[in-house]
């Protein structure tokens, strides 16, 4: 890929894509319809990806072709140009958006061919912590209580001041119990583990470490962001049955017991963009005043570790956002 093109053009184009997906989905905030919020984000993101001068391939998307009508794994997007692999989540936090909660994002990562781990849309064990502690080496298959104590010792943060973030799910009952046994504190979130992983490398986020089981697409997107910000991440795919493992093998997964780190999940020159849909730890949500919408986005690049925050005002009289929002359902 032409690095100059990636740096000077695609960065702002990527933000444009996540802005439009965020605008479209934000119109459904608090209305209780997860499917409609997600579909609106998909419609907008797909339309604007197809306006870019790239030969893009979705390698982390809304699911596999038989499960997702748009932006599925393997879908080709763009008008033609440099070959780009794309990882995306048009609306990371569908439930959050439908309920009017916090930390919903529209997320996109781009890189050269082969930049992102290619796997089915399945569950993944994840452990992540921030840039300040990225030299800490752990055994990710040790019990959670041992990992938390090791992190506390290394970071010189008193165990009672360590904050571990995890998804509030029944499957995490044992994990939560082991973390609590150390005396550490826990921040339970209903959804949105991409923003939680990123938060480990954001000063004053209040989150020191992320642990738990979530989707593999979100794992790759979180890793793409940490490649730009700094930080450490360990992951392991979960194969519930042999059919899933066989599908993963067809995508290039060779060993079901592999521990993947950031450089396995997102490598090379990677660019990451996110726009807030609802207010969160890192970004403000979409604001509407009269017929002007304001968005808050971040765009990062791994090659330079550049992080740019962008506020943008959108005149809705001149944007076809309502047409996108009310399009194919």
C-alpha positions in Angstrom: 0.0 0.0 0.0 1.2 3.5 -0.7 1.9 4.9 2.8 1.6 8.5 1.7 -1.9 7.7 0.4 -2.8 5.9 3.6 -1.6 8.8 5.8 -2.9 11.8 3.8 -6.1 10.6 2.5 -7.5 7.5 4.2 -7.3 8.9 7.7 -9.9 11.6 7.1 -11.9 9.3 4.8 -12.1 6.7 7.6 -13.4 9.4 10.0 -16.0 10.4 7.4 -17.2 6.8 7.3 -17.5 6.3 11.1 -19.1 9.8 11.4 -21.9 8.9 9.0 -22.5 5.5 10.7 -22.7 7.2 14.1 -25.1 9.9 12.8 -27.4 7.3 11.3 -27.5 5.0 14.4 -27.8 7.9 16.9 -31.2 8.7 15.6 -32.4 5.4 17.3 -30.9 6.2 20.7 -33.2 5.1 23.5 -35.9 3.9 21.1 -35.5 0.3 22.1 -34.9 -1.2 18.6 -31.5 -2.7 18.5 -31.9 -4.2 15.0 -33.0 -0.9 13.4 -30.1 1.0 15.1 -27.6 -1.5 13.8 -29.1 -1.7 10.3 -29.0 2.1 10.0 -25.3 2.1 10.9 -24.6 -0.7 8.4 -26.4 1.1 5.6 -24.4 4.3 6.2 -21.1 2.7 6.6 -21.5 0.5 3.5 -22.5 3.5 1.4 -19.6 5.6 2.3 -17.0 2.8 2.1 -18.2 2.2 -1.4 -17.5 5.9 -2.2 -13.7 5.5 -1.4 -10.9 5.1 -3.9 -9.8 1.7 -2.5 -10.1 -2.0 -3.3 -11.3 -3.0 0.2 -12.0 -6.4 1.6 -14.0 -6.8 4.9 -12.0 -9.3 7.0 -13.7 -8.5 10.3 -17.4 -7.6 9.7 -21.0 -8.1 10.7 -20.7 -11.8 10.4 -20.4 -14.3 7.7 -22.2 -14.1 4.4 -25.0 -16.4 5.3 -25.7 -14.5 8.4 -25.3 -10.8 7.4 -26.8 -9.2 4.3 -24.2 -6.3 4.4 -20.6 -5.8 5.4 -20.1 -9.5 5.9 -16.7 -11.2 6.1 -15.2 -11.3 2.6 -17.4 -8.5 1.1 -15.6 -6.2 -1.3 -16.0 -2.4 -1.0 -14.7 0.7 -2.7 -14.4 2.1 -6.2 -11.0 0.7 -6.8 -7.5 1.6 -5.8 -5.0 0.4 -3.1 -5.8 -3.0 -1.7 -6.9 -2.5 1.9 -8.1 -5.0 4.5 -10.9 -3.7 6.7 -12.1 -4.5 10.2 -15.3 -2.8 11.3 -18.2 -2.6 13.6 -20.8 -0.1 12.3 -22.4 0.0 15.8 -20.4 -1.4 18.7 -23.0 -1.3 21.4 -26.4 -2.0 19.8 -28.1 -2.6 23.1 -26.4 0.5 24.6 -27.8 2.6 21.8 -31.3 1.2 22.0 -31.3 1.8 25.8 -29.6 5.2 25.6 -26.6 4.0 27.6 -22.9 4.9 27.4 -19.9 4.0 25.2 -21.6 3.1 22.0 -19.2 3.7 19.0 -19.0 3.3 15.3 -15.6 1.7 14.6 -13.4 1.1 11.6 -9.8 -0.1 11.1 -7.8 -0.3 7.9 -4.5 -1.9 7.0 -2.5 -3.6 4.3 -3.5 -7.0 3.1 -3.0 -9.5 5.8 -3.1 -6.9 8.6 -5.9 -8.5 10.7 -6.5 -11.9 12.1 -9.0 -13.7 9.8 -11.4 -15.8 11.9 -15.1 -16.6 12.2 -17.3 -14.4 14.3 -17.0 -16.4 17.5 -16.2 -15.8 21.2 -12.7 -14.9 22.4 -11.0 -14.8 25.8 -9.4 -11.3 26.3 -7.0 -9.7 28.7 -5.8 -6.2 28.0 -3.9 -3.5 30.0 -2.4 -0.1 29.2 0.7 1.4 27.7 2.3 2.2 31.1 2.4 -1.5 31.9 3.0 -3.0 28.4 6.3 -4.5 29.5 4.5 -6.8 32.0 4.5 -10.4 30.9 1.8 -12.7 32.2 0.5 -16.2 31.6 -3.0 -15.5 30.2 -4.1 -19.0 31.1 -3.4 -18.5 34.8 -6.4 -17.9 37.1 -7.7 -14.4 37.1 -6.8 -13.8 40.8 -3.1 -14.6 40.1 -3.1 -12.3 37.1 -4.6 -9.4 39.0 -2.2 -9.8 41.9 0.8 -9.9 39.5 -0.5 -6.7 37.8 -0.9 -5.0 41.1 2.7 -5.9 42.1 4.1 -4.8 38.8 2.2 -1.5 38.6 2.7 -0.6 42.2 -1.1 0.1 42.4 -2.6 -1.2 45.7 -4.8 -4.1 45.0 -7.8 -2.3 46.4 -7.3 0.5 43.9 -6.9 -1.8 40.8 -10.1 -1.6 38.6 -10.9 -4.5 36.3 -13.5 -4.0 33.6 -15.6 -6.9 32.3 -18.9 -7.5 30.6 -21.8 -8.1 32.9 -22.6 -11.6 31.7 -23.6 -14.9 33.5 -20.6 -16.6 31.9 -18.3 -14.3 34.0 -19.6 -15.4 37.4 -16.5 -17.4 38.2 -14.2 -14.7 36.8 -15.9 -12.0 38.8 -15.6 -14.1 42.0 -11.9 -14.6 41.5 -11.3 -10.9 40.9 -13.3 -10.0 44.0 -11.3 -12.5 46.1 -8.2 -10.3 45.6 -9.8 -7.2 46.9 -9.6 -5.5 43.5 -12.6 -3.5 42.2 -14.7 -4.3 39.2 -16.5 -2.1 36.6 -19.2 -4.1 35.0 -20.4 -2.9 31.6 -23.5 -4.1 29.7 -21.8 -4.0 26.3 -19.0 -2.2 24.4 -15.8 -4.1 25.1 -13.9 -2.3 22.3 -14.1 1.0 24.2 -13.2 -0.9 27.5 -10.1 -2.3 25.9 -9.1 1.1 24.6 -9.8 2.7 28.0 -6.9 0.7 29.5 -4.6 3.0 27.6 -6.5 6.3 28.2 -5.3 8.4 31.1 -8.0 9.0 33.8 -10.4 6.4 32.3 -10.6 4.7 35.6 -9.9 1.3 34.1 -6.6 -0.5 34.6 -7.3 -3.9 33.0 -9.9 -5.6 30.8 -10.7 -9.3 31.3 -13.4 -11.6 30.0 -15.0 -13.3 27.0 -16.4 -11.3 24.1 -16.7 -11.3 20.4 -13.6 -11.9 18.3 -14.4 -9.0 15.9 -14.3 -6.7 18.9 -11.0 -8.2 20.0 -9.4 -7.4 16.7 -10.7 -3.9 16.7 -9.5 -3.3 20.2 -6.1 -4.7 19.3 -5.9 -2.3 16.3 -6.5 0.7 18.6 -3.9 -0.5 21.1 -1.4 -0.9 18.2 -1.7 2.8 17.8 -2.0 3.8 21.5 0.3 1.3 23.1 -0.7 -1.4 25.5 -0.8 -5.2 25.7 -3.4 -7.8 24.9 -3.7 -11.5 25.1 -6.5 -13.4 23.4 -7.6 -17.0 22.7 -10.4 -18.1 20.4 -13.2 -20.3 21.8 -14.4 -23.2 19.6 -17.7 -24.5 20.8 -17.8 -27.3 18.3 -15.8 -28.9 15.5 -17.8 -27.2 12.7 -16.6 -23.8 14.0 -13.1 -25.1 14.2 -13.2 -26.4 10.6 -14.5 -23.1 9.4 -11.7 -21.3 11.3 -9.2 -23.6 9.6 -10.5 -22.7 6.2 -9.7 -19.1 7.2 -6.1 -19.8 8.2 -6.4 -20.7 11.9 -4.0 -23.5 12.4 -4.1 -24.3 16.1 -7.2 -24.0 18.4 -4.9 -23.4 21.5 -3.0 -20.4 20.1 -2.6 -17.4 22.3 -2.8 -14.3 20.1 -1.2 -11.0 21.1 -1.7 -7.5 19.5 0.8 -8.1 16.7 -1.1 -11.3 15.8 -4.4 -9.6 15.7 -3.4 -6.3 14.0 0.0 -6.0 12.3 1.7 -3.6 9.9 0.6 -0.1 9.3 -2.8 0.0 10.8 -5.2 2.9 11.0 -8.1 3.1 13.5 -11.1 5.5 13.6 -14.0 5.7 16.0 -16.9 8.1 16.4 -19.0 8.3 19.5 -22.7 7.4 19.1 -23.5 7.9 22.8 -21.4 9.6 25.5 -18.5 7.5 26.8 -15.1 7.2 28.4 -13.2 8.3 25.3 -15.7 10.2 23.1 -18.8 12.3 23.3 -22.0 11.1 21.6 -23.7 12.7 18.7 -25.4 16.0 19.6 -28.3 17.7 17.7 -29.1 21.4 17.9 -31.6 22.7 15.4 -30.5 21.1 12.2 -26.9 20.8 13.1 -25.3 17.5 14.4 -22.0 17.5 16.2 -19.8 14.4 16.2 -16.7 13.6 18.3 -14.2 11.1 16.7 -10.7 9.8 17.2 -8.3 8.6 14.4 -5.1 6.9 15.1 -2.2 5.4 13.1 0.2 2.7 14.4 3.2 3.8 12.3 3.5 7.2 14.0 1.4 6.6 17.1 -0.5 9.7 16.1 -3.8 10.2 17.9 -6.1 13.0 16.6 -9.5 13.9 18.1 -11.9 15.6 15.7 -15.1 17.5 16.4 -17.2 18.0 13.3 -20.5 19.9 12.7 -22.8 18.4 10.1 -25.6 20.5 8.4 -28.3 18.0 8.1 -30.0 20.0 5.3 -27.0 19.1 3.1 -26.5 15.5 4.2 -28.7 12.7 3.2 -28.5 11.1 6.6 -32.2 10.6 7.0 -32.4 8.8 3.7 -29.6 6.5 4.8 -31.3 6.0 8.2 -34.6 5.1 6.7 -33.2 3.0 3.9 -33.1 -0.8 3.7 -34.3 -2.4 6.9 
